[in-house]
Amino acid sequence: MALAVVRAGTPAPGQPANGKVDEVADTAMTLRTIARNVRAARVRAALSQEELSRRSQVSKGTLVALENMQGNPSLATLVRLADALGLAVSALLRGAPRQPVRVISAEAAPPLWTGGQGGEARLLLTTPTSAPVEVWRWRLQPDEEYTSQAHQAGVVETVSVTAGRMTLIVDGTEHPVRAGQSAIFHGDAPHSYRGAGTGACSLIMTVHLPPGPASPA
């Protein structure tokens, strides 16, 4: 499956203020896959479009357009829908059946977010378990920042910096993290990742999702 590719843009009304909007490139295959998975997950959860819109804080118009393979959903929109459905983001992007063993190249995973200064985030893999774990590779340039909404209760994130320095901001408090250091925190509070220092920061982030009825088995 051709996964979503994201580019920076201008924030739309009601979207988190990241300073940029990360829009998923509207390839027909990607939109078809996302539309099918969102609709199927919504039906499995016995949610109307109105109720999913309320729970996810995604407008009904955006949701209707998405399920009809229209529009250009941002990463923030996909995160909100995944949280409301109890899914990993990758579950909305998954097309091909899972293989017994998957070897994944970072370069083969298209960026789901790109910053205005060349930073990017790539979702490398998600464990096919009842409590999924997402593994992301991030690169942030100095002062480049990505802001995330608070996730559902029970989500835990880790960041491990492999090169450079970053500032992790959780619920308004800044925490410097440098190469060789890791941090763990609860993701149910607003949080941001910001590049620090004079060079690029590389890090591996994991998102540990709680088990739920809609989680992949």
N, C-alpha and C positions, 0 to 999 in steps of 0.2 A: 504494500500500500504506500502511496505517496503521502507521507505525513505532512502536517501543516507547516508552512513557512511563515514567519512573522516579521513584520517590518515596523519601524517606528513611525508615528504620525502625530496627529493632534487629538487630545482627549475629547471624547464625546460627552454630552451632558449625562451625569449620573454615573460615569465611570471613575475608578480610583485615579487620583492625580499622581501619575508616575512621571509627569513631565513629557510623556510620549504615550502613544497608543500603539500596541503591538498587534497589528492586524494579520490575521491568517490569510495567506494568499488563496484566492478563491478558485483553486483548481476544481474541476468538476468531480474528480475522484474523491478528493478530500472532503468537499462539501457533502457529497452523497454518503460517504462513510459516517461523517459526524451526524448528519440528519437521521440516518437509520439508527445509529446507536443511541442518540438522545431520545428519539421517539420510542424505541424498544425499552429503554430503561424506565422511561416515564410510565409506559403502559404496565410494565412489571411491577412498578411501585404503586400502581392504581392511583396515579395523580393526574388531575386535569391540567391543561395548559395554564389555567388561572392559578391553580395551587402551586405548580412548579415555579411559575413566575413569582409568586409571593415568597416562597421559601428561598429562592435563589437570588432575589432582588434583580432579576433580569426582566426587562419589560416584556409583556405578552407579545407585543409586535415583533420584538427581536426574536423571541422564541418561535413564534409562528413562521417567521421568515426562515429561520434556521432549519426547522423541520421540513420546510418546502424547498430546501437547497438554495436559498437566496441569502444575500447579505455577505458580510465579511467579518465573522466573529473574532473578537480579540481574545488574547490569552486570558484576560481577566474574566470575560464572559464564560469561557470554558471552565475555568477554575470554580466560578460560582455555581455553574450547573453541576459539575462533578461533585462538589461538596454537598449540594442539596440532594443529589441522587445517591450519595454514599459510595461514590466510585472514584477510582484514580483517573486523572486527566487522560492517561493513555487509553483507558477503556473507551473513551469517546472517539479515539483516533484509530482503534484497532480494526483491521480489516481481515487480514489473513489468519487462518487457524494457527494456534500455538504449536511450535515444534518441540520435541523432547529436549533438545539442546539448541540454544541460540547463542551465537557469537556475534557481538555487535561492535562495529567500529564507530568511534565517536564522530568521525567525519561523515558517516552514513546516516546519522541522525540529524535531520535538518533543525536549525535553530527555531525554537518556539517564541523566543523574544530576542530582539536586537536593540541595542541602545544607540543613542545618537553619536557616540564616540567610538563605536566599534565593538562594544561589549556584546555578549550573547549568552543564551541559556539553551542547552540541549537536553532533552529528556532521553536518557540512554536506554533505560529499561524499567519495567515494573514487575515485581514478583507476582506470579499467578496464584496468590493465596487469599484466604478469607480476610486477612488483615494486610493489604498490599503495601509494599515499600517501593517508592519511586526513587530512582537514582538519576540525578541531574549533574551535568558539567556546566559550570559558569565561568565566564571571563568578564571582568569589570575593569574599565579604565579608571584612572584617578578621578574622583568626584562623580563618577557615573553611578547612578542609583536606580534600583528597582524597588518599588513599594508594593507589598502584598496586603490584601485584605486579611482579616482574621478568618481562619479556617474553622471547620466544625470542631466541637469539643472532642478531645482525645487525640488530635493530630499532634505528633511530635516531629520536629525537624532537627537535623544535624548539619553543620557546615564544617568541612575540613579544608583548610587553606594549604595548597600545594606550592604556591609561588606568590610572592608579593604580600600585600596587606589589605585588609578590608575593615570596615566598621559595620558591625551587626547592630541594628536598632530594633529593640523589642519593647513595645508599649511605651515608646518615647525615651527609653534609656539606651545610651550608646555603649557598645562593648567592642574594643579593638581586638582583632584576631589576626595573627601573622602566620607566615609559612611555618608549618610544623605544629600548628595548634588547631584544635577542634572545639566546637561549641555545640551544646544541645539545649533546646528550648521548646516550650509548648507553643504550637502554632495557632492557638485560638485567641491570640492577641495580634493587633496590627504589627507588622514587622517589615523591615527594609534591609537591603544589602547595598552597601556603598563602597566603591573602590577607594583606597587610601594610599598614601605614599606617592612616589614619583613614577612608578611603573605599573604595568598591568597586574591584576590579581587573578589567579586561577584557583578554583575551589571545586570540591565535590560536595553536593548537597543531597541529603536523603530526606524524604518525606514519609513518615510512618503513619499510615491511616488506620483508624480503628476498624474492627470487623463490623460488618453490617449486612442486612438482608440483600442489598444490591451489589455487594462486593463480589468480584470474580472469584470463583472457586479454584 
